[in-house]
């Protein structure tokens, strides 16, 4: 039976999700599921080319993809189930650079010309549409609400108080990023990934400022903590150069059991 299921995933044979039929109602409109696919574990490599490793670094568990007809337009809904709310937010934060509006419907959601996306609990949800073929953001939001009603949990990411103090009242989706390894951190800030090279495991919250990036980094190892602190302090003598790191605060014993450093890198 296990081998048969693996073959099904490899062949991308549609699998109907529990509780979702081929035709359902959202308000007065029918949702027609034209095609459905499920990808688990290594099967994600069969769905996307070159981007899978980033999702695995964030703790990818499962992906459900739905091709849908709704309000006389076609949409593609992708629901990524991650290992934690923080990691769901992390993969979401990798895709929010070109959003025209943010945090307008949910706590963390983002709209661009062809996509509506959100992070909710341990899921990252994306709805893609074609504005030249009747697709629109309103329809995408409606579909996201429909699928959240099937998969929503009460989980929320735990954002450190120090990070919230820096953010103040600014929109989270526009200014906050989260990384858990060299691929995700390198995408967000290359110099910080150099500072943290070889220091896994770590968790990094990043606030994007106009003139600098501010990092709140939590490491499990005291040795790695001391190494990172030393690397940052070694750059202290080069204050007149751009793109260098400067220590802001440190804590050797966090409630989470980690060792934390807060620093910034000038752009």
Secondary structure, 3 states (H helix, E strand, C coil): CHHHHHHHHHHCCCCCCCCCCCEEEECCEEEEEEEEEEEEHHHHHHCCCCCHHHHHHCCEEEEEEEEEEECCEEEEEEEEEECCHHHHHHHHHCCCCCCCEECCCCCCEEECCCEEEEEECCEEEEEEECHHHCCCHHHHHHHHHHHHHHHCCCCCCCCCHHHHHHHCCCCHHHHEEEECCHHHHHHHCHHHHHHCCCCCCEEEEEEECCCEEEEEEEECCHHHHHHHHHHHHHCHHHCCCCCCEEEEEEECCCCCCCEEEEEEEEC
